[in-house]
Amino acid sequence: MGILIIDDTDFDRNLLRSILLSAGYEVLGMAICGEDGISQYRDLQPNLVMLDLIMPDLNGIEVLRRIRREDPEAKVVMCTSVGEEGMVDLARRMGARGYIVKPYIAANLLTAISRIVGTSSDGEKNGEIGY
């Protein structure tokens, strides 16, 4: 199960990578901006994208739109700070599978990913989730 991380903040990108690797996920790539993230998505074809909502070049909404235009089945989870609920709602309407609120709490993050990419412990399959 390969994951692409798109986040302009070194700390958040590296923390997310560390949590994912410790849980046995494969991090295929890490992009520091939206354009690089879109390019890496094309090249790597990850199973899941962890996408920061607020970035300086292209915001997460635009990156999500472009990825989903190329691959309508893309599984994208938005990573957001508290107070960005309106943007999260827009992202969900555009096809994001869920969202994770920063700062990351490993247990919540891993539960959300498990529910999005497969069957969770309670049997829910590919559900939308927010934490």
C-alpha positions, 0 to 999 in steps of 0.5 A, spaced: 500 500 500 503 506 497 502 513 499 504 519 497 504 525 502 503 532 499 505 538 504 509 544 504 511 544 511 517 539 513 515 538 520 508 535 518 511 532 512 516 528 516 511 527 522 506 524 517 511 519 514 514 517 520 507 515 523 505 511 516 512 508 516 511 505 523 505 502 521 508 498 516 505 503 510 510 504 504 511 512 503 512 512 495 514 519 495 513 526 498 512 533 495 513 540 498 508 543 493 502 542 489 505 541 482 510 537 484 505 532 488 501 532 481 507 530 477 509 525 483 502 522 483 502 521 475 509 517 476 508 513 482 500 512 482 499 511 489 494 507 493 492 513 497 494 521 497 495 525 504 494 532 501 495 538 505 489 543 504 493 550 505 499 550 500 503 557 497 503 555 490 496 551 489 492 549 494 489 542 496 483 544 493 486 545 486 491 539 487 485 535 489 481 537 483 487 536 478 488 529 481 481 527 480 480 529 473 486 525 471 484 519 476 476 519 478 478 513 483 484 517 486 483 516 494 485 523 497 485 524 504 485 532 506 490 534 512 488 540 515 488 545 521 482 547 525 478 552 523 478 550 515 471 546 516 469 550 509 474 548 505 474 541 508 467 541 506 468 543 499 474 538 498 469 532 500 464 535 495 470 534 490 471 527 492 476 527 498 475 521 502 476 524 508 480 529 512 485 529 518 486 535 523 493 537 525 497 536 529 497 529 527 495 524 533 497 517 530 491 513 532 486 517 529 490 518 523 491 510 522 484 509 524 482 513 518 487 510 513 484 503 515 477 505 514 479 509 507 483 503 504 480 497 506 475 494 511 476 497 518 475 492 524 468 494 525 467 492 518 466 498 514 468 498 507 471 504 504 468 509 508 469 517 509 472 519 515 474 525 519 478 526 525 
